[in-house]
């Protein structure tokens, strides 16, 4: 029996839809296929090269190249990871003198909590604009999908335990990927100013995939404390009614030097991010409440958010999270080993 751990790979359309200091020039070099001196056509002997193509079309080509190469990279990783997971499951089953199916039953099937009617209704309410049928019809499908997701999460947690006890090393070859120029800002960031790897994260406090991205960033900061700098950018989506208010509140926490504790609390408390919740969170992280409220009443938070929104749209983002690693636009929340492979390539490892 083969077990595929469900890894959440959030593409920009599949997630929540809707410059940092530039990396060294050598890392911004165009990939080989983008050589501007290659003749692609000619008219009466007059050559047409890539550099002659309109900027808008160039941007489309660049993004298409990025998506194609990352899809291939991700498919390769998932294929390798399937073999790793199957091998670890078989070894553990043999160690316990069990079949793999029995091991799955003991460690996964029996530990998956069945979704309640209230939980199913909550998922329906959060997504009813995209669901064309009433709750009564959608409920069985939602319940089945939630069960599958929970089983995948339990299986993944179990496999991660097995990996922690084994010497598992990935050697996934990372291709050259196009890079995008990101305009800088004075927004919140953490990590060394001269870090070799700069990650820019466009996020929405009401987006569950952004919460996953935040947890992934915490793991990366722990793994590369002296090599990675993270910058947070706001991109609250219109369909998330509370996201803009949360972004404004986070900016006011930033003014008091406590953005990151407030950021962590917002994601940990979601969806409890109403106006009253935002004030309670301010007290929890030790903000001056009067200064916090004065900030919220000003136009400063909204002005900062609009700067980030303009940059997100210029970069072609239409959903969250939007993650850029040294200018490379990542296609969603990638698995930790794949993120490590990308970072290690940037570090020349």
N, C-alpha and C positions, 0 to 999 in steps of 0.2 A: 504494500500500500504506500502510495506517495503522498506526502503532505506538503502543501504549499502554504507557507506563512503569508498571510495577507499583509503586504506592505503598502501603506498609503502613499501613493505617488500623486500628489495633487497638481494637476495641470492648471493653467490659469482659467480655463473655462470650467474645469471640473471642481475647482476650489470654491471660494466665496466669490461668485462672479460679479458681476457688475461692470556736489561730489565730494563724496569723500575724497581725500587727497588721491590724485590719480596714481595708478600703479606704475612701476618703472616702464619706460618707453619700450623696452624689449618685449615686455609682456603684452603690449598693446599691438604688436605687429600683426598684420593681416595674415590669415592662413594662406597656404600655398595656392589654393584654388581661387583666391581673390586677387591674384596678380593683375594689376591694371594694364600691363603691357601686352597681354595675350590678345591676339586678334581673333575676334568672335564672328565677324562678318566684314564685308567690304562692298562698296558701291563704286563701280568704275575704277577699281584699284585703290579707293580711299578706305583705309581700315576703320573699323568700329571696334572699340575696346570697352572693357568693363567700366572704365572711368567715364565713358561717354553716356552711360545709362543714367536716367533721371534719379535724383536722390530718393524720391519716394519709392521707386521700384528697387533701388539698392537696399533700402531698409527692409522691404519685403523679402528679398533674396537672403539677406543676412539672417533674418529671423527663421526662414525656412531651413537654412543650413544648420542653424543652432538646434532647432527642434528635431531634425532628422538625426543628427549625430548623437544628441542626448537620448533619443528614443532607442537607438541601437545600443548605446552604452548601458542604459537601464535594463534593456532586455537581456544583455549579456550578464549583468550582475545578478538579475533574478534567476537566470538559468543556473549560474554557479551556486547561488544561495540555496536553491532547491536541493542540489546535490549535497551541500553541507548539512542542511536540515534533515534530509532523509537519512544521511549517514549517522548523525548524532542520535536520531530517534531509534534507529536500528541498534546502535551500540547500547543505548540505555535499556531498550527492551531485552536485549540479550543479557545484560548485567543483572536484570531482575528476573530472568527466566520467564519472560512474558512474550506474547506476540505484540507486534507494533500496534495492531488494532486495540488490544486490551490496554496497552500503555496510553493510547489516545483517550480511551474511555475513562480511565482513572484520572488522568492529569488534565484533561480538557473537557470532555463531554459532561462529566459530573460537576464541573465547576462553573458552568455557564448559567448565569441567572436568566430565567425566562422574562422577556419584557412584559411589564404590566400594561393594562389598558390605559392607564394614565400616561405612561411613558410613550406609548404608541400615539396617543392623542396629542401629546406635546410635539412629537416629530411632525405630525400632520399639520398642526397649527403653524409651525415654523416654516413649513414648505408648501402650504396649501395653494399659493399662487402658481406653483409649478405642477400641482397635482390636479388633473382635470375631472376627478371623480370624487364623490362624497366620502367621508371618513369610513362609513360602513363597508364600502367596496375596497378602499385602499388599505384598511387595517391588516388583513391577512398578509398582504405583500410587505407592508412596513415591518410587521412583526417578524416575518421570515428573514428579511434583510438585516434587522437589528440582531437577531439571533446569530446569523452568519458572521456579522461583524464582531460580536462579542466572542464567539468561538475563535475567530482569527486572532483577536487580541490575547486571549488566554493561551492559545497555542504559541503565539509569538513570545509571550512572557516566559513560557516553559522552555522554549528553544533557546532563548537568551540565557537562561540559567545553565543549560547544557553547554552553551558556548563559553560561558565564564569559567567552566571547569576544564575546558580543552584548549589546546594551542591552535586556535583558528586564525589563519592569516589570509587576507585577500590580496591578490596581485592583479587587479583589474586595470588594463591599459586604458588611459584616458586620452581621447583624441584632442587635437587642437580645436578650440571652440571660439566662435566670434565674440568680440567684446563690444560693450556699449559704453559710451561716455556718460557719466552721471554727474550732474552739476551739484556742487557742494552746498552745504547748509550749516547753520550753527546749532542744529538740533542735538538731541541727546545721543551720546555715544559712549562706549566703554571699551577699554583696551588701549594698548600703547599707541601713541600717535604715529610712530614710525613702524607699525606692524607690517610684516610682509604680505599679510592677507587682510583685505578690507571687505567686510560683508555689509551690504546695505539692504535693509529689510523694510519694505512697504507693507504696512499692516493695518488691521481693523480689529478693535477690541471686542467686537461682537461676532467675529468670524471664528468658528471652532478650529479651522485649519491653521489659522494664525496662532492659536494657542499651541498647537502641535509644533509649529515652526519655532515658537518661543522656547519650548522645551528642548528642541534640537539645538538651538543656539546656546542654551545653558550647557549642554553636553560638550559642544565644540569649545566653548570658553574654558571649560575645565581641562580639556585635552590639549589646547594650544594657548595657555595663559599669556605667553610672551610673544606670540606670533600672529594673533588675530585681533582685529578691532571691529566692533559691531556698531553700526549706526542705525537708529530707528527713524523711520519716516511714516507720516500719517497718510492713510488712504481709506478713510471711512466710506463705506458703500451706501448708496442711497436707500437700499432695501433694508438696511439695519438701522432701525429707528433710534437706538440708543448709542450707536457707535460715535456719532459726531460729538455728542455731549461728553462721552468718555474721553475722546481725543482732546477736547478743550480742557477738561479737568487735568489730564495728564500733562498738558503743556504748563498749566499753572503749578503743578507739582515740580516740573522741571525748573521753573523760575525760582523755586525754593531749594533747588539742589537735591530733590528726592524723587526724580522721575522713575528710576529703576525699581525702588520698593513699591511705588504706586502702580507702575506698569505690572509688576508681578501680582499684586493684589487684585487688579482689574481682571486679569486672566483667570486667577484662582477663584474669583467670586462670580464670574459670568454664569448665568445671565443677570445676576444682581448688580446692575449698573445703572439704576434709575438715578434721578437727580438727588434724591435723599441718600441713596447708597453712595454716591460719589462724595458727598460731604462726610459720611461716616468713615469712608476709606481714608479721607484726608486726615481725620482725627487719628485713625489707627496708625498711620505712618508718621504722625507727629508734625503735621503741617500747621502753620499759623492760620487758623481758620478764617480770620478776618481778612488777611492778605489773600488767601485762596479765593474767597468770595468776591473781593474787589477785582482780582484778576479775571474771574469768570464774567464779571459785568463789563469788562473792557473789550476792546476789539483785537487785542494782542493774540489770544489763542486762535481765533478764526483766521487772522492774517497768516499765522505760521502754518496752519493746516492747508490753506490755499496754495502756498508756495510748494508744499509737498505734492498736492494734487496735480498742479500744473506739470511738475516734473514727472510724475507717474504717467500721466497721459502722453507727455512727449515721448516717453520711452515705450509707449504702446501697451501699457497695462490696462486691463479691463476687469481685473479681479484681484483677489488677495489669497495668499501672501504673494508678494513679488520680491524675489530674492536675487541679489546680484553679488557674485563673488569675484572680486577684482575685475568688475565690469562684465563678467559672464552671467547672462540671465539664465537662472536655473529653472527647469521645468517642474516647479512644485517643490514639495517637501520630500527630499530624497532620503533614502536610508542612510543611517550613520556611516557605515563602511564606505558607501559611495561618496559621501561628503568628505570623508577622510582622504579618499583617493584623489579627489579634486584638489583639496588643500595641500596634500603632500606633493602633488605635481607642481603647484605654485611655489612651494618651498624648495623645489629642485631635488626632492628625495626620490 
